[in-house]
Amino acid sequence: MSVDVANVLNLVLAGVLTGLVYGLMALGLSVIFGVVRVVNFAHGEMMTIAMYATVMLFTALNLDPFLAVFPVAAGFFVFGYLLQAGLINPFVTRPEHTQFMLLVALAMILVNLLLMIFGPDARNVQLDYLLESIELGPLLIDRGKLYAALVACATAAAFFLFFKYALLGKAIRACADNYLGGKVVGLNVKRLYALTFGLGSACLAVAGCMMVLLVDVTPVLGPSYTLLAFVIVIVGGLGSMAGALLGGVLIGVSEALAGLYFTPSAKSMFSFALLILVLLFRPQGLLGKRP
Amino acid sequence: MTIVKEKTIGAGGADTGRRKFIAGLGASAAVVSSGVLMRPAWAQTGKLKVGVLLPRSGVQGIIGQSCQKGADLAPAVIRQMLGVDVELMNADTETNVDTARTRAERLIQEGAQVLVGPFDSGAASAIAQVCEQRGVPFVINIAAAPQITEQGYKFVFRNFPTSPELVTNGLALIRDLFQATKTAPRTAVFMHVNDTFGQANAKAIGAILPRLNFLPFKLVETMSYDPAAKDLTVEVSKAKATKADFLLLVCRLNDAIILRREMVKQRWHPMGIISPGSPGMYESQFYQALGKLSEYCISNVPWYHPKAELTRLVDAAFRKQNPKDQLMFHALNVGYTVEAILVAADAYKRAKTASARPLTEAIRQTNITKRMMLGGPIKFNAKGQVEGNLSACIQNLNMKPAVVLPAETAEAKPVFPVPDYRRA
């Protein structure tokens, strides 16, 4: 089948832009796991709440999702902090299956709460610019996706700088590297864990605000995004911030190309094929460290 | 209910204790002394318990809720028409075949005497198997996969066109559309959802289209997509690259909304979007979500007769229950759901019992001539299928569905090729 080059370029670009937002979503999961060593099985469901919050702010106050990022991220920081401090901290030292059950239960509660509150209808934000594209020679760039990807890059950069240079970021990394060592030097590890969960949740909230620009939100969206986030962080490397972004881009592009060259309805299959390849040949992920 | 009690006693007789046995005996004696067993089931409750299975949540949630509006108003309309009391037992299939199966089993356990639903071919196949095993009649409101009534089932009935009928009617209306607008598109790209319904339609189009020499176009590409897709960038890009004159689309609701938006983003303006017989583009949510982008989409689907007596009754009941809504946005869903419950109630009235076998036999003998939807009388053939359901060509004009063909029932003239959405 002949496929023209412009079409391929357009799809690769669309895959990269979407993948960056996916990557930001997975970054939240990676940050939380990298420090707290708890796998957030309610990740997609929490992002769905952020998406609903964005839609509600737009509907009630006509607040653009790019501005809604600030209140939603702040709210999620507090939510994440309280969740870790109040619910998850007692489970940190318990067996992994109890953590798993706790967060799966939380995920199910969140999905059902959303169904009760919002019903099954798909909701979205209706902004004129979301239907516009920027023409650059043969390229047609979706404005919504472009802006969302730029915000994803900026947020990821901010997180990277925070963890690399800020004193608090360094303290969090110290806890992640050595739990006992952190305690010995006087760090309040539990509080730092809660802060990390708050930061990861805020990151997720930003991803949710941007995701609203790409897809309609329904209560049942969560589980598929939880799964997607897992695929991305495993491909990129669990605990690696750059790996999460790389994983997102790879998944976005592979889905786009698989849809183009094979059948679109089977495009997700290629993400999982990529996952299996990574697990076989580089189990720590593309940018992950060997344990 | 009596049967259930008898089964409980019988099953427990060998291994239950004396106390349980005496309690069961006492319960039976109470039932007998109350005279319940002496009376026919018709007089026993005076109500037909109809289990309604619909996808009220999940991907098809909005359409399921639309069908539910029809189910909710049916008891009052039927009481007015037939003097029969219907009790609804509602269940949500959650747009999931396995859930549909378990909900069907549960409804039967809870005493449903007939099942109605479920707006989905996959779910309908699963429920049909349950009903056959349990010997409970099942009247399908909406589901088009032909195999459902090709299995030799004895308890399954369908008053809805099969995919080949839908496609045949839909393609004939496409011919009429081209004739009415004096156009002759040469190529089409065919996109369809990759579920039981979409596959059945694709198969029907693949089989029927090559045989129709009255249609001027050929399919340049056929592609399926996930009905739960969140993003259709690739699909639309691929379709656009074919440079086809128009888009032939078998869709659901959410995917139709996503697809239409993506077409605008990718600046793809074919001569039109035509569905040969699928839901989605005439639903109220389609208009709400897309605004002016919903304009001019065409669906060749079964539709209601605007002047039928039953339509008048249903419309009045609909307005009473949904003062802010209009029947036209739920026409197919409400119409066929009401008719499915009507079939069950009509049979119950004639059978004078809700017992499964006589009720099933009465359904088989159905002959309802005064109906709401376009087509001949509701009369089941040996396979349990109603033949002769008709379609109309519906075009979105001024943010609502308007009948544009056939000419004798048309409310407006068809517009094809459609103008660019920016001038809509």
Chai-1 contact restraints between the chains, C-beta under 6 A:
chainA,res_idxA,chainB,res_idxB,connection_type,confidence,min_distance_angstrom,max_distance_angstrom,comment,restraint_id
A,N7,B,S237,contact,1.0,0.0,6.0,A-B,restraint_1
A,N7,B,A241,contact,1.0,0.0,6.0,A-B,restraint_2
A,L11,B,V234,contact,1.0,0.0,6.0,A-B,restraint_3
A,L11,B,S237,contact,1.0,0.0,6.0,A-B,restraint_4
A,A14,B,T233,contact,1.0,0.0,6.0,A-B,restraint_5
A,P120,B,S57,contact,1.0,0.0,6.0,A-B,restraint_6
A,P120,B,G61,contact,1.0,0.0,6.0,A-B,restraint_7
A,D121,B,I62,contact,1.0,0.0,6.0,A-B,restraint_8
A,A122,B,N254,contact,1.0,0.0,6.0,A-B,restraint_9
A,L131,B,V264,contact,1.0,0.0,6.0,A-B,restraint_10
A,L131,B,K265,contact,1.0,0.0,6.0,A-B,restraint_11
A,S133,B,K265,contact,1.0,0.0,6.0,A-B,restraint_12
A,D142,B,K265,contact,1.0,0.0,6.0,A-B,restraint_13
A,V215,B,K230,contact,1.0,0.0,6.0,A-B,restraint_14
A,A256,B,V234,contact,1.0,0.0,6.0,A-B,restraint_15
A,G259,B,V234,contact,1.0,0.0,6.0,A-B,restraint_16
A,L260,B,V234,contact,1.0,0.0,6.0,A-B,restraint_17
A,P264,B,M223,contact,1.0,0.0,6.0,A-B,restraint_18
A,P264,B,Y225,contact,1.0,0.0,6.0,A-B,restraint_19
A,P264,B,V234,contact,1.0,0.0,6.0,A-B,restraint_20
A,P264,B,E235,contact,1.0,0.0,6.0,A-B,restraint_21
A,S265,B,N194,contact,1.0,0.0,6.0,A-B,restraint_22
A,S265,B,S224,contact,1.0,0.0,6.0,A-B,restraint_23
A,S265,B,Y225,contact,1.0,0.0,6.0,A-B,restraint_24
A,S265,B,D226,contact,1.0,0.0,6.0,A-B,restraint_25
